[in-house]
Amino acid sequence: WLTVSGSIYCLAVFMMAFVSPAIIKRSRKHEQALLYWCCLAFCLFGFMPVFTDNFWVLFFWRFVIGFPAGLAFPVLLDMIGHTYESPEARQKVMNWASLSFSFQGLVYNLIAGFVARENYKYVFLVMLVILPIMGYALVVGPILEPEEGEGEEEEEGDGSDAFAVLAEGETEAVEGTETEGEGERETEAKDEPEVVEVPPEVEAETETEDVVPPFPLLAALWNAWLHTMSQGVWYMFIVLSSLHLVDDLEIEDSLMAGIAGAFCTVGMMLGAMLVSPVKRGCKGFAGPVFFGVQAVGTFLTSTNHLYLVLGGASLVGIGTGANLALLLAVASSFHKSHRPTVSSLYVGMQNFGMVGLPSTVALFPSPGDTLFFGGLLSTATCLIWTGVECRNRAREGKDTSTPTPTQSTTESEGTV
């Protein structure tokens, strides 16, 4: 039950996945305020265990804290999606977001390791750090926030601007015909409207402007499953590494037991910074590479040598932090009408894995063996993702090598 209490909030996050899309769609104009309220509720609910000595009351507050967390994350993804339109900008923002998640985890692990020596309740006091951060966000947020609707206007394209230019041209043309002649020519210019030819690209934009593409269920489920495995194995490490150090390596100091988590969060920060260069170098295989790094790290953490455990913790962090930035950038790149559903699916499945995978400790004789099982899961995911990417490359090669009928016609005619 002690192990379950650490991850029971993930069940509440999973439950919120069914409700959050409707809430986000109804409050899209007030997303920033909604995010503030979620952070405030998360802070207060996380602080409440300080006032109780009853395990089941602690268990209840750990469960309730998942509801604001389950709503805040989809809101954040939706805000990033409609604020930053280009994939490069979106990936950069998600790298910074992953870096900030890792940094707060590092600070929390270090502080919690120190204060837990005196009393375990002091760990929950760290939640109050959210309050000054919220105060800073309330001051700086309105200054940095883009104007309302700015992201949606960019997403819809420049069709409205093109029509404004055409309207100005039409007015000038009518005024010109009025000054050229008198009598019948003026009457004709006024009675017969000027016919303006609309460029084909503008027509295409206006025709497809309000068209919502079908929901890409398979793509969403595939990426959500990858997200589930990455975050699930990471949380398996977070929950079980301390038990592994205490039970298998017989380390009794709470600070030493928390150091593995600190090494992991440092690795997550490094992984977030490595996303862009690895993406450029691996040409589509960055995800499998980082899953492989996570697998190697998880295998090392299952050993009975402290230095190997700490080194493996860093590798687990590198793989997890990079995949977090990669996959969340994919979630925010879906169409704006599908984004709340996709982000809620991501968060729900992720937390379902974060509840389920650490619970497999009951199936194995020791926490170290459970971590070894997590390494096998990461390895399998790495191999499957590699196979999918190779298949996609083969399909792209077939599409480019097989000329279309129009291409073969133009080539035979000698035209470019």
C-alpha positions as a printed Julia matrix, in Angstrom:
416×3 Matrix{Float64}:
   0.0     0.0     0.0
   2.92    2.33    0.59
   4.05    1.79   -3.0
   0.52    2.32   -4.31
   0.1     5.55   -2.31
   2.98    7.06   -4.26
   1.22    6.58   -7.6
  -2.49    6.55   -6.7
  -2.86   10.13   -7.95
  -2.21    8.79  -11.45
  -5.58    7.02  -11.28
  -7.31   10.38  -10.74
  -5.36   11.83  -13.67
  -6.56    8.93  -15.81
 -10.16    9.64  -14.77
  -9.76   13.31  -15.7
  -8.78   12.27  -19.23
 -12.46   11.6   -19.96
 -13.61   15.02  -18.71
 -10.82   17.45  -19.55
 -11.5    17.74  -23.35
 -14.99   19.15  -22.69
 -13.66   21.52  -20.01
 -10.89   22.8   -22.28
 -13.25   23.42  -25.21
 -15.66   25.37  -22.99
 -12.95   27.5   -21.37
 -10.5    28.03  -24.26
 -10.72   31.83  -23.86
  -9.74   31.54  -20.19
  -7.1    28.82  -20.34
  -4.5    30.8   -18.45
  -6.85   31.4   -15.52
  -7.83   27.72  -15.57
  -4.16   26.74  -15.42
  -3.62   29.04  -12.41
  -6.55   27.49  -10.54
  -5.25   23.99  -11.28
  -1.82   24.9    -9.9
  -3.36   26.44   -6.77
  -5.5    23.34   -6.13
  -2.47   21.1    -6.72
  -0.47   23.11   -4.18
  -3.17   23.05   -1.48
  -4.1    19.38   -1.91
  -0.44   18.39   -1.86
   0.11   20.38    1.33
  -2.82   18.89    3.29
  -1.06   15.64    4.4
   1.02   17.79    6.78
  -1.99   17.96    9.13
  -2.67   14.23    9.46
  -1.05   11.14   10.93
  -3.59    8.73    9.45
  -2.33    6.73    6.48
  -5.75    6.54    4.8
  -6.22   10.3     5.0
  -2.79   10.67    3.4
  -3.9     8.13    0.81
  -7.03   10.22    0.1
  -5.11   13.47   -0.42
  -2.61   11.71   -2.69
  -5.56   10.57   -4.78
  -7.32   13.96   -4.89
  -4.17   15.77   -6.02
  -4.45   13.96   -9.34
  -7.58   15.84  -10.44
  -5.98   19.31  -10.86
  -2.84   17.67  -12.28
  -4.92   15.75  -14.82
  -6.54   18.96  -16.04
  -3.49   21.24  -15.95
  -1.35   19.19  -18.31
  -3.84   19.01  -21.23
  -4.51   22.74  -20.77
  -0.79   23.45  -21.04
  -0.44   21.35  -24.19
  -3.43   23.06  -25.79
  -2.02   26.51  -24.98
   1.33   25.62  -26.53
  -0.38   24.17  -29.6
  -2.39   27.26  -30.55
   0.25   29.78  -29.45
   3.23   28.38  -31.38
   2.32   27.33  -34.91
   5.63   26.27  -36.46
   6.97   22.79  -35.57
  10.4    24.24  -34.78
   9.02   26.75  -32.28
   6.73   24.13  -30.75
   9.61   21.68  -30.31
  11.76   24.39  -28.72
   8.99   25.26  -26.25
   8.47   21.59  -25.37
  12.22   21.24  -24.8
  12.05   24.11  -22.32
   8.93   22.63  -20.7
  10.62   19.25  -20.3
  13.67   21.02  -18.89
  11.52   22.83  -16.32
   9.77   19.59  -15.32
  13.15   17.99  -14.77
  14.46   20.96  -12.79
  11.51   20.97  -10.4
  11.97   17.22   -9.92
  15.64   17.77   -9.08
  14.84   20.48   -6.53
  12.04   18.44   -4.98
  14.18   15.29   -4.65
  17.09   17.13   -3.06
  14.95   19.08   -0.59
  12.78   16.07    0.23
  15.87   13.95    0.89
  17.18   16.48    3.42
  13.94   17.21    5.29
  12.79   13.56    5.42
  15.62   12.93    7.87
  13.72   14.94   10.49
  10.09   14.13    9.69
   8.39   12.69    6.61
   5.69   15.38    6.84
   8.21   18.07    5.97
   8.33   16.63    2.45
   4.84   18.0     1.78
   5.92   21.51    2.79
   7.86   21.68   -0.47
   4.49   22.06   -2.24
   4.33   25.64   -0.93
   7.14   26.56   -3.34
   4.41   26.67   -6.01
   2.89   29.81   -4.46
   5.75   32.29   -5.22
   6.08   30.75   -8.7
   2.37   31.42   -9.27
   2.84   34.99   -8.06
   5.63   35.48  -10.58
   3.43   33.98  -13.33
   0.54   36.3   -12.45
   2.82   39.31  -12.92
   4.76   38.18  -15.99
   2.09   36.07  -17.71
  -0.16   38.9   -18.98
   2.91   40.71  -20.33
   4.23   37.75  -22.33
   0.88   36.25  -23.36
   0.03   36.77  -27.08
  -3.1    38.66  -27.93
  -6.32   36.67  -27.86
  -6.88   34.75  -31.08
  -3.41   35.47  -32.45
  -2.47   31.8   -32.65
  -5.76   30.86  -34.35
  -5.36   33.61  -36.94
  -1.92   32.3   -37.85
  -3.25   28.76  -38.06
  -6.09   29.73  -40.39
  -3.68   31.36  -42.85
  -3.64   34.7   -44.65
  -6.94   34.34  -46.5
  -8.57   37.29  -44.71
  -5.62   39.56  -45.52
  -5.76   38.52  -49.18
  -9.46   39.38  -49.35
  -8.75   42.77  -47.76
  -6.21   43.52  -50.5
  -8.68   42.44  -53.18
 -11.38   44.64  -51.68
  -9.07   47.66  -51.79
  -8.24   46.91  -55.43
 -11.94   46.66  -56.27
 -12.66   50.08  -54.72
  -9.81   51.71  -56.62
 -10.99   50.16  -59.9
 -14.54   51.49  -59.45
 -13.27   54.97  -58.57
 -11.08   54.95  -61.68
 -13.99   54.13  -63.98
 -16.03   56.93  -62.47
 -13.44   59.56  -63.4
 -12.74   58.25  -66.91
 -16.09   59.0   -68.5
 -19.36   60.77  -67.92
 -23.02   59.89  -68.25
 -23.54   56.3   -69.33
 -20.01   55.22  -68.41
 -20.46   56.46  -64.84
 -23.83   54.73  -64.61
 -22.4    51.46  -65.94
 -19.49   51.63  -63.51
 -21.91   52.11  -60.62
 -24.54   49.59  -61.75
 -22.22   46.79  -62.85
 -19.87   45.6   -60.09
 -16.25   45.03  -60.92
 -15.41   41.36  -61.44
 -12.31   40.49  -59.46
 -10.43   37.3   -60.15
  -9.57   35.5   -56.94
  -6.22   33.7   -57.01
  -6.5    29.87  -56.86
  -4.51   29.64  -53.65
  -6.91   32.03  -51.9
  -9.88   29.99  -53.12
  -8.26   26.82  -51.79
  -7.65   28.44  -48.42
 -11.22   29.68  -48.09
 -12.67   26.33  -49.13
 -10.62   24.35  -46.6
 -10.6    26.96  -43.87
 -13.54   25.51  -41.92
 -12.91   21.87  -42.81
 -11.92   19.76  -39.79
  -9.85   16.69  -40.73
 -10.95   13.31  -39.36
  -9.56   12.32  -35.99
  -6.29   10.36  -36.58
  -7.09    7.62  -34.08
  -4.25    5.23  -34.96
  -1.59    7.96  -34.9
  -2.89    9.29  -31.59
  -3.0     5.82  -29.99
   0.47    4.93  -31.27
   2.08    8.08  -29.89
   0.1     7.8   -26.64
   1.35    4.22  -26.2
   4.94    5.37  -26.71
   4.37    8.12  -24.16
   2.88    5.57  -21.75
   5.87    3.26  -21.98
   8.43    6.05  -21.63
   6.79    7.69  -18.63
   5.7     4.37  -17.1
   9.23    2.94  -17.05
  10.53    6.25  -15.71
   8.0     6.29  -12.89
   8.75    2.63  -12.18
  12.33    3.76  -11.6
  11.24    6.72   -9.42
   9.04    4.55   -7.19
  11.27    1.47   -7.0
  14.81    2.88   -7.02
  14.61    3.97   -3.38
  13.2     0.56   -2.39
  15.98   -1.1    -4.39
  18.66    0.94   -2.62
  17.14    0.31    0.82
  16.16   -3.36    0.46
  18.78   -4.76   -1.93
  21.78   -2.48   -1.32
  20.89   -1.92    2.38
  21.33    1.86    2.26
  19.43    3.29    5.22
  20.12    7.01    4.74
  17.06    8.7     3.2
  19.27   11.31    1.52
  21.33    8.62   -0.21
  18.14    6.83   -1.23
  16.9    10.02   -2.89
  20.15   10.74   -4.73
  19.24    8.3    -7.51
  16.16   10.41   -8.25
  18.34   13.52   -8.33
  20.71   11.89  -10.84
  17.69   10.94  -12.95
  16.35   14.49  -13.04
  19.76   15.85  -14.02
  19.68   13.36  -16.88
  16.2    14.56  -17.87
  17.49   18.12  -18.11
  20.37   16.94  -20.3
  18.0    14.86  -22.45
  15.76   17.86  -23.1
  18.78   19.78  -24.39
  19.9    16.89  -26.61
  16.61   16.53  -28.5
  17.31   18.98  -31.34
  20.87   17.86  -32.22
  19.95   14.17  -32.04
  16.89   14.75  -34.25
  19.1    16.4   -36.87
  21.68   13.63  -36.71
  19.42   10.56  -36.55
  16.93   11.6   -39.27
  13.73   10.2   -37.75
  15.28    7.64  -35.4
  15.73    9.96  -32.41
  12.87    8.3   -30.51
  14.26    4.74  -30.76
  17.71    6.04  -29.8
  16.4     7.65  -26.61
  14.32    4.57  -25.77
  17.49    2.51  -26.13
  19.3     4.87  -23.74
  16.44    4.5   -21.26
  16.6     0.7   -21.56
  20.35    0.58  -20.86
  19.89    2.87  -17.87
  17.07    0.75  -16.44
  19.18   -2.41  -16.73
  22.03   -0.67  -14.87
  19.75    0.5   -12.06
  18.68   -3.1   -11.43
  22.23   -4.07  -10.42
  23.53   -4.21   -6.85
  26.34   -1.68   -7.29
  25.69    1.89   -6.15
  27.76    3.61   -8.85
  26.11    1.59  -11.61
  22.71    2.49  -10.17
  23.56    6.2   -10.18
  24.96    6.04  -13.73
  21.89    4.13  -14.88
  19.66    6.72  -13.22
  21.28    9.42  -15.36
  20.67    7.39  -18.54
  17.04    6.77  -17.57
  16.65   10.51  -17.15
  18.24   11.3   -20.54
  15.93    8.91  -22.38
  12.82   10.0   -20.51
  13.42   13.74  -20.76
  14.1    13.58  -24.49
  11.09   11.39  -25.27
   8.88   13.64  -23.15
   9.81   16.65  -25.29
   9.53   14.67  -28.55
   6.13   13.1   -27.92
   4.49   16.14  -26.32
   5.51   18.23  -29.33
   3.68   15.66  -31.47
   0.59   15.96  -29.24
   0.5    19.74  -29.61
   0.85   19.52  -33.42
  -2.56   17.91  -34.02
  -5.43   20.01  -35.4
  -6.76   22.49  -32.85
 -10.16   20.77  -32.71
  -8.5    17.43  -31.84
  -5.82   18.79  -29.51
  -7.77   18.57  -26.21
  -8.75   14.96  -26.9
  -5.23   13.95  -27.93
  -3.55   15.63  -24.96
  -6.07   14.07  -22.55
  -5.45   10.68  -24.16
  -1.71   11.18  -23.69
  -2.0    12.17  -20.05
  -4.58    9.5   -19.25
  -2.64    6.6   -20.77
   0.62    7.92  -19.35
  -0.75    7.9   -15.82
  -2.42    4.55  -16.35
   1.06    3.2   -17.1
   2.49    5.07  -14.12
   0.01    3.25  -11.87
   0.28   -0.15  -13.53
   4.01   -0.62  -14.12
   5.22    0.12  -10.56
   2.5    -2.23   -9.28
   4.25   -5.12  -11.03
   6.65   -5.16   -8.06
   4.24   -7.67   -6.52
   5.06  -10.14   -9.32
   8.82  -10.2    -8.72
  10.93  -11.22   -5.72
  12.73   -7.85   -5.41
  12.55   -4.23   -6.66
  15.75   -4.85   -8.66
  14.1    -7.63  -10.62
  11.15   -5.34  -11.33
  13.51   -2.69  -12.69
  15.09   -5.33  -14.93
  11.6    -6.05  -16.28
  11.24   -2.31  -16.99
  14.45   -2.47  -19.02
  12.96   -5.28  -21.1
   9.86   -3.15  -21.78
  12.0    -0.21  -22.94
  14.05   -2.52  -25.17
  10.93   -3.98  -26.77
   9.53   -0.49  -27.39
  12.83    0.62  -28.93
  12.82   -2.33  -31.35
   9.16   -1.86  -32.31
   9.64    1.87  -32.93
  12.74    1.16  -35.02
  10.73   -1.3   -37.13
   7.96    1.24  -37.63
  10.43    3.92  -38.73
  12.14    1.51  -41.16
   8.75    0.61  -42.63
   7.89    4.29  -43.05
  11.23    4.9   -44.78
  10.58    2.0   -47.16
   7.13    3.37  -48.0
   8.53    6.84  -48.63
  11.15    5.33  -50.94
   8.47    3.51  -52.93
   6.37    6.66  -53.23
   9.3     8.72  -54.54
  10.62    6.04  -56.91
   7.22    5.3   -58.53
   6.35    8.23  -60.85
   2.78    9.44  -61.01
   0.99    9.58  -64.42
   1.46   13.34  -64.61
   5.16   13.01  -63.83
   5.74   10.4   -66.55
   3.81   12.51  -69.09
   5.81   15.64  -68.42
   9.09   13.74  -68.51
   8.24   12.2   -71.91
   7.34   15.61  -73.28
  10.66   17.02  -72.12
   9.07   19.7   -69.91
  10.27   20.76  -66.49
